Amino acid sequence: MQLMDVLTDIHWLDAVTTILGLLYILFEYRASVMMWVVGFVMQLLDMVLYYKTGLYADCGMELYYMAATFFGFYNWMRKSGDSEKEPSLRVTHFKRSLILPWTAITLVLWGAIYWILVSYTDSKVPLADSFTTALSLVGVWALAQKYLEQWFIWIAVDVVTSVLYFYKDIPFKASLYALYVVIAVFGFFKWRKMMMEETNGERKTVVSKP
């Protein structure tokens, strides 16, 4: 088998991207910037996998993921003006003022992507594919901003995606997304603890100042 055949084999891509995906979610759980590095490699391979399995919305979404990866890496690595040692971006709550606008954006994206899939592709799962794509677009943005509630978005995405991938006969990735659901639940509590510790640390610093 030639190298190109190996690199585009569905089962090979499924297995490798599953391993990378597991590393990705573990780095995300730890809020490690290495998540973005692993994510970039995974996205390149995912584009090929999704195209070959007819998940065109997911394939196109990887381009957005790549752009978000560069932004997320930069945003997480930025240094604060007060300290060159500590990143300025910390875990915070999703702003309430953004809930309605981003809900509307998600619904519009869902409808637009669904229409594109139905009109211009031979997708057999346009409703589910467009839903996970639209919600993921918002999720990766919330992740780049380090919003705690991004975990809720990914739980919804992961549940639907796991079912969808089992249906599309991508068993390794399907099992990975099922595992993602469990890790996302623990990730939420991990990030919430981090946020509380950071907040308490800032309060102690303020109190200790003369």
PAZAPA-4460 file (N, C-alpha, C; in steps of 0.05 Angstrom, whole numbers, plus 32768, in hexadecimal, padded with zeros to 4 digits):
% residues 210
    n_x    n_y    n_z   ca_x   ca_y   ca_z    c_x    c_y    c_z   seq   type   mol
   8011   7FE8   8000   8000   8000   8000   8012   8019   8000     1      M     A
   800C   802B   7FEE   801C   8044   7FEC   8016   8056   8004     2      Q     A
   802A   8069   8008   8027   807B   801F   800D   808B   801E     3      L     A
   8006   8095   8006   7FEE   80A5   8004   7FD5   8095   800A     4      M     A
   7FD5   807B   8003   7FBE   806A   800A   7FBC   8066   8028     5      D     A
   7FD3   8063   8035   7FD3   8060   8052   7FC8   8079   8060     6      V     A
   7FD2   8091   8056   7FCA   80AA   8062   7FAC   80B1   805E     7      L     A
   7FA0   80A5   804A   7F84   80AB   8045   7F71   8093   804B     8      T     A
   7F7C   807E   8058   7F6C   8067   8060   7F5A   806F   8077     9      D     A
   7F40   806A   8074   7F2C   8073   8088   7F32   8068   80A4    10      I     A
   7F38   804E   80A5   7F3B   8041   80BF   7F55   804B   80CD    11      H     A
   7F6A   8050   80BD   7F83   805A   80C7   7F7E   8076   80D2    12      W     A
   7F71   8087   80C3   7F6B   80A2   80CB   7F59   80A2   80E4    13      L     A
   7F46   8090   80E5   7F34   808E   80FC   7F44   8088   8115    14      D     A
   7F56   8075   8113   7F66   806D   812B   7F79   8083   8134    15      A     A
   7F88   808F   8121   7F9B   80A3   8128   7F8E   80BC   8134    16      V     A
   7F79   80C6   8127   7F6B   80DE   8131   7F5D   80D8   814B    17      T     A
   7F56   80BF   8150   7F4B   80B8   816A   7F60   80BB   8180    18      T     A
   7F78   80B2   817B   7F8E   80B5   818F   7F94   80D2   8194    19      I     A
   7F96   80E1   817E   7F9B   80FE   8180   7F84   810C   818F    20      L     A
   7F6B   8103   818A   7F54   810F   8197   7F54   810A   81B5    21      G     A
   7F5E   80F2   81BD   7F60   80EC   81D9   7F74   80FE   81E7    22      L     A
   7F8B   8102   81D9   7F9F   8114   81E4   7F94   8130   81E6    23      L     A
   7F85   8138   81D2   7F79   8153   81D1   7F67   8158   81E9    24      Y     A
   7F55   8146   81EE   7F42   814A   8203   7F4F   8149   821F    25      I     A
   7F64   8139   8221   7F73   8138   823B   7F82   8152   8240    26      L     A
   7F8D   815E   822B   7F9A   8178   822D   7F85   818E   8233    27      F     A
   7F6E   818B   8227   7F58   819E   822C   7F4F   819C   8249    28      E     A
   7F4D   8184   8253   7F45   817F   826F   7F59   818D   8282    29      Y     A
   7F72   818C   827B   7F87   8199   828C   7F8B   81B6   8285    30      R     A
   7F7B   81C1   8272   7F7E   81DC   8269   7F9A   81E2   8260    31      A     A
   7FA6   81CF   8251   7FC2   81D1   8247   7FC2   81DC   822B    32      S     A
   7FD4   81EF   8225   7FD6   81FB   820B   7FDE   81E6   81F6    33      V     A
   7FE9   81CF   81FE   7FF1   81BA   81EB   7FD9   81AF   81DC    34      M     A
   7FC1   81B4   81E7   7FA8   81AC   81DA   7FA7   81B7   81BE    35      M     A
   7FAF   81D0   81BA   7FAD   81DD   81A0   7FC1   81D1   818C    36      W     A
   7FD8   81C9   8195   7FEC   81BD   8184   7FE3   81A2   8179    37      V     A
   7FD9   8191   818C   7FCF   8177   8184   7FB6   817A   8173    38      V     A
   7FA6   818E   8179   7F8D   8192   816A   7F93   8199   814D    39      G     A
   7FA8   81A8   8147   7FAE   81B0   812C   7FB4   8197   811B    40      F     A
   7FC5   8185   8125   7FCB   816C   8117   7FB2   815B   8112    41      V     A
   7FA2   8159   8127   7F8A   814A   8125   7F77   8155   8110    42      M     A
   7F75   816F   810F   7F63   817C   80FB   7F6B   8177   80DE    43      Q     A
   7F85   8176   80D9   7F8E   8170   80BE   7F85   8155   80B5    44      L     A
   7F89   8141   80C7   7F81   8126   80C0   7F63   8122   80C0    45      L     A
   7F55   8131   80D1   7F38   812F   80D2   7F2B   8139   80B8    46      D     A
   7F37   814D   80AC   7F2D   8157   8092   7F2B   8141   807D    47      M     A
   7F40   8131   807C   7F41   811A   8069   7F2D   8105   8070    48      V     A
   7F2B   80FE   808A   7F19   80EA   8094   7EFC   80F1   808E    49      L     A
   7EF4   810A   8095   7ED8   8112   8092   7ED0   8114   8074    50      Y     A
   7EE3   811D   8064   7EDD   811F   8047   7ED8   8103   803B    51      Y     A
   7EE8   80F0   8043   7EE6   80D5   8038   7ECE   80C6   8042    52      K     A
   7EC2   80CF   8059   7EAB   80C2   8064   7E91   80D2   805E    53      T     A
   7E93   80E7   804F   7E7B   80F7   8048   7E71   810A   805D    54      G     A
   7E81   810F   8071   7E79   8122   8086   7E84   813E   807E    55      L     A
   7E78   814A   8069   7E82   8161   805D   7E82   817A   806F    56      Y     A
   7E6E   817C   807F   7E6D   8193   8092   7E83   8192   80A6    57      A     A
   7E88   817A   80B0   7E9E   8176   80C3   7EB9   817B   80B6    58      D     A
   7EBB   8173   809D   7ED4   8178   808E   7ED9   8195   808A    59      C     A
   7EC5   81A4   8082   7EC8   81C1   807F   7ECD   81D0   8099    60      G     A
   7EC2   81C5   80AE   7EC4   81D2   80C8   7EE1   81D1   80D2    61      M     A
   7EF1   81BD   80C8   7F0D   81BB   80D1   7F1D   81D4   80C9    62      E     A
   7F15   81E1   80B4   7F23   81FA   80AC   7F1F   820F   80C1    63      L     A
   7F06   8211   80CB   7F00   8224   80E0   7F0F   821C   80F9    64      Y     A
   7F10   8202   80FF   7F1F   81F8   8116   7F3C   8200   8115    65      Y     A
   7F48   81FF   80FE   7F64   8206   80FB   7F68   8224   8101    66      M     A
   7F57   8235   80F7   7F59   8251   80FD   7F55   8256   811B    67      A     A
   7F41   8248   8126   7F3C   824B   8143   7F53   8240   8154    68      A     A
   7F61   822C   8149   7F78   8221   8157   7F8E   8236   815A    69      T     A
   7F94   8244   8144   7FA8   8259   8145   7FA0   826F   8159    70      F     A
   7F87   8277   8158   7F7D   828C   816A   7F7D   8282   8187    71      F     A
   7F74   8269   818B   7F74   825F   81A6   7F90   825C   81B2    72      G     A
   7FA3   8253   81A2   7FBE   8251   81AB   7FC9   826C   81B3    73      F     A
   7FC4   8280   81A2   7FCE   829B   81A7   7FC0   82A6   81C0    74      Y     A
   7FA6   82A2   81C2   7F97   82AD   81D8   7F9F   82A1   81F3    75      N     A
   7FA5   8287   81F3   7FAD   8279   820C   7FC9   8280   8214    76      W     A
   7FDA   8287   8200   7FF6   828C   8206   7FFC   82AA   820B    77      M     A
   7FE9   82BB   8207   7FED   82D8   820C   7FF6   82DD   8229    78      R     A
   8008   82EF   822D   8011   82F7   8248   8002   8310   8250    79      K     A
   7FFC   8311   826A   7FEF   8329   8275   8002   8340   8277    80      S     A
   7FF6   8357   8279   8007   836F   827B   8014   8371   8296    81      G     A
   8008   8364   82AB   8014   8366   82C6   802A   8352   82CA    82      D     A
   8029   833C   82BB   803D   8327   82BF   8044   831A   82A5    83      S     A
   805E   8317   82A0   8066   8309   8288   8067   82EB   828C    84      E     A
   8061   82E2   82A4   8063   82C5   82AA   8047   82B8   82A9    85      K     A
   8032   82C7   82AF   8018   82BA   82B1   8006   82C2   8299    86      E     A
   7FF9   82AE   828D   7FE6   82B5   8277   7FD0   82C6   8281    87      P     A
   7FC6   82D9   8271   7FB1   82EA   827A   7F95   82DD   8278    88      S     A
   7F93   82C8   8267   7F79   82BB   8262   7F74   82A6   8277    89      L     A
   7F5E   82A9   8286   7F57   8295   829B   7F3B   828B   8296    90      R     A
   7F34   8275   82A3   7F1A   8269   82A0   7F05   827C   82AC    91      V     A
   7EF0   8282   829C   7EDB   8294   82A5   7EC0   8288   829C    92      T     A
   7EAA   8294   82A5   7E90   828C   829C   7E89   8298   8281    93      H     A
   7E79   828A   8272   7E6F   8294   8258   7E5E   82AD   825E    94      F     A
   7E64   82C3   8251   7E56   82DC   8257   7E38   82D9   8251    95      K     A
   7E27   82E2   8263   7E0A   82E0   825F   7E01   82F1   8247    96      R     A
   7E0F   8307   8242   7E07   8318   822B   7E0C   830A   8210    97      S     A
   7E1B   82F4   8210   7E22   82E6   81F7   7E0F   82CE   81F2    98      L     A
   7E00   82C6   8206   7DF0   82AE   8204   7DDB   82B0   81ED    99      I     A
   7DCB   82C5   81ED   7DB7   82C7   81D7   7DC3   82CB   81BC   100      L     A
   7DD7   82DD   81B9   7DE3   82E0   819E   7DF0   82C7   8193   101      P     A
   7DFD   82B8   81A5   7E0A   829F   819B   7DF7   8289   8197   102      W     A
   7DE0   8289   81A5   7DCB   8275   81A0   7DBF   827A   8185   103      T     A
   7DBA   8294   817F   7DB0   829B   8164   7DC3   8294   814E   104      A     A
   7DDD   829A   8153   7DF1   8293   813F   7DF2   8275   813A   105      I     A
   7DF0   8265   814F   7DF1   8248   814C   7DDA   823E   813B   106      T     A
   7DC2   8249   8141   7DAA   8240   8131   7DAC   8248   8114   107      L     A
   7DB7   8260   810F   7DBA   8269   80F3   7DCF   8258   80E5   108      V     A
   7DE5   8252   80F2   7DF9   8241   80E7   7DEF   8225   80E1   109      L     A
   7DE0   821A   80F4   7DD4   81FF   80F1   7DC2   81FF   80D8   110      W     A
   7DB1   8212   80D5   7D9F   8213   80BE   7DAF   8217   80A4   111      G     A
   7DC3   8228   80A4   7DD2   822E   808C   7DE2   8215   8083   112      A     A
   7DEF   8208   8096   7DFF   81F1   8090   7DEE   81DA   8087   113      I     A
   7DD6   81D7   8093   7DC3   81C2   808B   7DBB   81C6   806E   114      Y     A
   7DB5   81DF   8067   7DAC   81E6   804C   7DC2   81DF   8038   115      W     A
   7DDB   81E6   803F   7DF1   81E1   802D   7DF5   81C3   8028   116      I     A
   7DF3   81B3   803E   7DF7   8197   803C   7DE1   818A   802B   117      L     A
   7DC8   8193   802F   7DB2   8187   8020   7DB3   8190   8003   118      V     A
   7DBB   81A8   7FFE   7DBA   81B3   7FE3   7DD2   81AB   7FD1   119      S     A
   7DEA   81A9   7FDE   7E02   81A6   7FCE   7E13   818D   7FD4   120      Y     A
   7E0A   817C   7FE6   7E19   8163   7FEC   7E07   814B   7FEC   121      T     A
   7E13   8134   7FEE   7E03   811B   7FF0   7E03   8111   800C   122      D     A
   7E05   8123   8020   7E05   811B   803C   7DEC   810C   8043   123      S     A
   7DEF   80F6   8052   7DD8   80E6   805B   7DCF   80EE   8077   124      K     A
   7DDF   80FF   8084   7DD9   8107   809F   7DDB   8126   80A2   125      V     A
   7DCD   8135   8092   7DD1   8152   8092   7DC8   8160   80AC   126      P     A
   7DB3   8156   80B9   7DA9   8163   80D1   7DBD   8160   80E8   127      L     A
   7DC6   8148   80ED   7DD9   8144   8103   7DF4   8150   80FC   128      A     A
   7DFD   814D   80E4   7E17   8157   80DC   7E18   8176   80DE   129      D     A
   7E03   8183   80D5   7E02   81A0   80D7   7DFF   81AA   80F4   130      S     A
   7DF1   819A   8105   7DED   81A2   8121   7E08   81A2   812F   131      F     A
   7E17   818B   812D   7E30   818A   813B   7E44   819E   8131   132      T     A
   7E43   81A3   8117   7E55   81B7   810B   7E4F   81D3   8116   133      T     A
   7E36   81DB   8115   7E2F   81F6   811F   7E36   81F9   813C   134      A     A
   7E2F   81E5   814D   7E34   81E8   8169   7E52   81E7   816F   135      L     A
   7E61   81D8   815F   7E7E   81D7   8163   7E8C   81F1   815C   136      S     A
   7E81   81FF   8149   7E8C   821A   8142   7E8B   822C   815A   137      L     A
   7E75   822B   8169   7E73   823B   8181   7E84   8230   8197   138      V     A
   7E85   8215   8199   7E94   8209   81AE   7EB2   820E   81AD   139      G     A
   7EBE   820E   8196   7EDB   8213   8194   7EE1   8230   8199   140      V     A
   7ECF   8242   8193   7ED3   825E   819A   7ED2   8262   81B8   141      W     A
   7EBE   8255   81C5   7EBC   8256   81E3   7ED5   824A   81F0   142      A     A
   7EDF   8235   81E4   7EF8   8228   81EE   7F0F   823B   81EC   143      L     A
   7F12   8249   81D6   7F28   825B   81D2   7F27   8272   81E6   144      A     A
   7F0E   8279   81F0   7F0B   828E   8204   7F0D   8283   8220   145      Q     A
   7F0F   8269   8223   7F11   825B   823D   7EF8   825F   824E   146      K     A
   7EE1   825E   8241   7EC8   825F   8250   7EC2   8244   825C   147      Y     A
   7EBA   8244   8275   7EB4   822B   8283   7E9E   821B   8275   148      L     A
   7E89   8229   826C   7E72   821C   8261   7E77   8210   8246   149      E     A
   7E8F   8213   823B   7E95   8206   8221   7E92   81E7   8224   150      Q     A
   7E95   81DD   823C   7E92   81C0   8240   7E76   81B7   823B   151      W     A
   7E62   81C7   8241   7E46   81C0   823C   7E41   81BE   821E   152      F     A
   7E4D   81D0   820F   7E4A   81CF   81F2   7E56   81B6   81E7   153      I     A
   7E6E   81AE   81F0   7E7B   8196   81E6   7E6D   817D   81EE   154      W     A
   7E60   817D   8205   7E51   8165   820D   7E3B   815F   81F9   155      I     A
   7E2C   8174   81F2   7E17   8171   81DE   7E22   8168   81C3   156      A     A
   7E38   8175   81BA   7E44   816D   81A1   7E4E   8150   81A1   157      V     A
   7E5A   8149   81B7   7E66   812E   81B9   7E52   8118   81B9   158      D     A
   7E3B   811C   81C6   7E26   8108   81C7   7E1B   8103   81AB   159      V     A
   7E14   8118   819C   7E09   8116   8181   7E1F   810A   816E   160      V     A
   7E37   8114   8171   7E4D   810B   815F   7E53   80EE   8163   161      T     A
   7E52   80E4   817B   7E58   80C8   8180   7E43   80B6   8172   162      S     A
   7E2A   80BD   8174   7E15   80AE   8167   7E18   80B0   8148   163      V     A
   7E1E   80C7   813E   7E22   80CC   8122   7E39   80BB   8116   164      L     A
   7E4F   80BA   8125   7E67   80AC   811B   7E63   808E   811C   165      Y     A
   7E54   8084   812F   7E4E   8067   812F   7E3D   8061   8116   166      F     A
   7E2B   8073   8110   7E1A   806F   80F9   7E2A   8070   80DF   167      Y     A
   7E3F   8081   80DE   7E50   8084   80C6   7E67   8070   80C6   168      K     A
   7E66   805D   80D8   7E7A   8047   80DA   7E97   8052   80DE   169      D     A
   7E99   8064   80F1   7EB4   806E   80FA   7EB5   8067   8118   170      I     A
   7EB9   804D   811E   7EB6   8044   813A   7ECA   8050   814E   171      P     A
   7EE3   8053   8146   7EF7   805E   8158   7EF0   807A   8161   172      F     A
   7EE9   808B   814D   7EE2   80A7   8153   7EC8   80A8   8162   173      K     A
   7EB6   8097   815C   7E9C   8096   816A   7EA0   8090   8188   174      A     A
   7EB1   807C   818D   7EB8   8074   81A9   7EC6   808B   81B7   175      S     A
   7ED7   8099   81A8   7EE6   80B0   81B3   7ED3   80C5   81BD   176      L     A
   7EBF   80CC   81AC   7EAC   80E1   81B3   7E9B   80D8   81CA   177      Y     A
   7E95   80BE   81CD   7E86   80B5   81E4   7E97   80B9   81FD   178      A     A
   7EB1   80B4   81FB   7EC4   80B9   8211   7EC6   80D7   8217   179      L     A
   7EC5   80E7   8202   7EC5   8104   8205   7EAF   810E   8218   180      Y     A
   7E98   8102   8216   7E82   810A   8227   7E89   8107   8244   181      V     A
   7E95   80F1   824B   7E9D   80EC   8267   7EB2   80FF   8270   182      V     A
   7EC7   8103   825F   7EDD   8115   8266   7ED3   8131   8268   183      I     A
   7EC0   8139   8257   7EB5   8154   8257   7EA7   815A   8272   184      A     A
   7E9A   8147   827D   7E8C   814A   8297   7EA1   8150   82AC   185      V     A
   7EB6   813F   82AD   7ECC   8143   82C0   7EDB   815D   82BA   186      F     A
   7EDE   8164   82A0   7EEB   817C   8299   7EDD   8195   82A3   187      G     A
   7EC3   8194   82A3   7EB4   81AB   82AD   7EBA   81B0   82CB   188      F     A
   7EBA   819B   82DB   7EC0   819E   82F7   7EDD   81A6   82FC   189      F     A
   7EEF   819B   82EB   7F0B   81A2   82ED   7F0F   81C0   82E7   190      K     A
   7F04   81CA   82D2   7F06   81E6   82CB   7EF9   81F8   82DF   191      W     A
   7EE2   81EF   82EA   7ED4   8200   82FE   7EE5   8202   8317   192      R     A
   7EF3   81ED   831F   7F05   81EE   8336   7F1C   8201   8330   193      K     A
   7F27   8200   8318   7F3D   8211   8310   7F34   822E   8311   194      M     A
   7F1C   8234   8308   7F11   824F   8308   7F0E   8259   8324   195      M     A
   7F04   8248   8336   7F00   8251   8352   7F1B   8256   835F   196      M     A
   7F2F   8245   8359   7F49   8249   8365   7F56   8262   835B   197      E     A
   7F53   8268   8341   7F5E   8281   8336   7F51   8299   8342   198      E     A
   7F36   8297   8346   7F27   82AE   8351   7F2F   82B2   836E   199      T     A
   7F32   829D   837E   7F3A   829F   839A   7F57   82AA   839C   200      N     A
   7F68   82A1   8389   7F83   82AB   8389   7F85   82C9   8384   201      G     A
   7F74   82D3   8372   7F74   82EF   836C   7F6A   82FF   8384   202      E     A
   7F56   82F4   8392   7F4B   8302   83AA   7F5F   8304   83C0   203      R     A
   7F6F   82EE   83C4   7F84   82EF   83D8   7F99   8303   83D1   204      K     A
   7F9F   8305   83B8   7FB4   8318   83AF   7FAB   8335   83B4   205      T     A
   7F91   833A   83AE   7F86   8355   83B3   7F86   835C   83D1   206      V     A
   7F7E   8348   83E1   7F7D   834D   83FE   7F98   8352   840A   207      V     A
   7FAC   8343   83FF   7FC7   8345   840A   7FD5   8360   8403   208      S     A
   7FCB   836D   83EE   7FD8   8387   83E6   7FD2   839C   83FB   209      K     A
   7FE6   83AD   8401   7FE1   83C3   8416   7FCE   83D8   840B   210      P     A
***
